[in-house]
Amino acid sequence: YSPDTTSEPDMVRVYYGADNWERKRRAAELAERHGETTNQIALAYVLGQSFPGAAIIGPHQPSELQDSVAALGVKLTAAEIDWLNLATEARPV
């Protein structure tokens, strides 16, 4: 998905907000810093929440499943989670 791909109206309506694109940009930045994929950072974010939750994935090929499973080893700091959640502008160290 990208801001320019609007062929699925429901996806656009639900997820295509400026805040979500900023979260995705920040996840990509953290992924580069950590040496992980953006998907792994996003899953680590979901799995690192204090409230009970689950990450539902939909891999289309084995490599996508392997990428998602690798997210179990990614640990984000509280500062990184706050930054991904747009709670702070300051980039975590």
C-alpha positions, 0 to 999 in steps of 0.5 A: 500500500502507498498513498498513491494506490487508492484502488481499494476504497475500504482500505483508503477509508479505514487506513489512509490517514496522515497519522498512519502514513507517518507511523509507517514512515517511522516504522521503516526508519526503525527497521533500517536502524535495527536491521529488520523489516518494516513488517517486523517492526510493525508486528513487534509494536503490536506484540509489545503493547501492554493490553491483551492483543494478537497480531493477525498475519496473512502471508501469501508465501513462506518467506512472508511467514518467515519474516513475520515469525522473525518479529518475535525476536524484535524488542522495541524500547518504550521510547520507540513504541511511544515514537511509533504511536506518535506520542513524541516527536523526539526520535528514540536514541 
